Amino acid sequence: MRFLVILLLHILISGCSDSSNKTSSGEQLGQKLSQYIAEQKKSNKPINIKNKFGSNLHKIILSNIDLSNVDLSDMDLSEANISNCSFVKTNFKNTNIIKATIHDSNFEDADLSGVIAKNSDLQGSLFTDSILTSADFSNANLNDADFTGAILNQTNFSYALMSYITLSSAHGDNANFKNTSLMYSTAINAKITNSNFLGADLRKVNFEGSDLSGNYFESADLSNANLENCKLDGATLEGAITNNTNGLTPSIQLNKIQ
């Protein structure tokens, strides 16, 4: 009996030890990719992720990796866990990052046209001067992200969390901000036109000097927002909340900017 008890304890301890030493498939894939990049850079050879790993990087885990100027188009990065990585001038066209967590990473000058990023978490990431044409960020968490100078044509941000972001000098036409939270954000000298802000939370957003022509602000909350020197030709504020909104003249409020 004593022998059986000792044997049982040995099996349990061994099992616990084995499980603690195991790494997830996402971690293993991330380690292999990191090693590959280091080797290619050391020998001054080109980096070709697709040829080496294929297009499926589902649930990959990456941290502190430089993937600048790399082709990551048409790939599956859904449910990836990525932090502090550089994707400067990287090609992300039509890539799937649904439900991915990508924090504090740099997408400056990257091409994210057609990216599918629904329900992703991209807090604190930089998208300065990036191309986001026809990308889908619906229901994404983009709080504290920086979109300075980004191209947002037909980009879908509906129901996204975008508080404390920067949209200054961004350009977008026919973008969708329906029911998006943009509280406390800065969008100075931006040009966002013919876009849908239905029900958006725009409290304390600074739009100073921006071109907001043709935008649809019905039922949006613009309380304490700054619309000073904004161009609002053809925009509508029907049913919008404009408590203490700066830059709305009495005539504009009366005509609902229609």
Helices and strands as residue ranges (DSSP letters): H 2-21, H 25-42, H 49-53, E 61-63, E 81-83, E 101-103, E 171-173, E 191-193, H 250-255
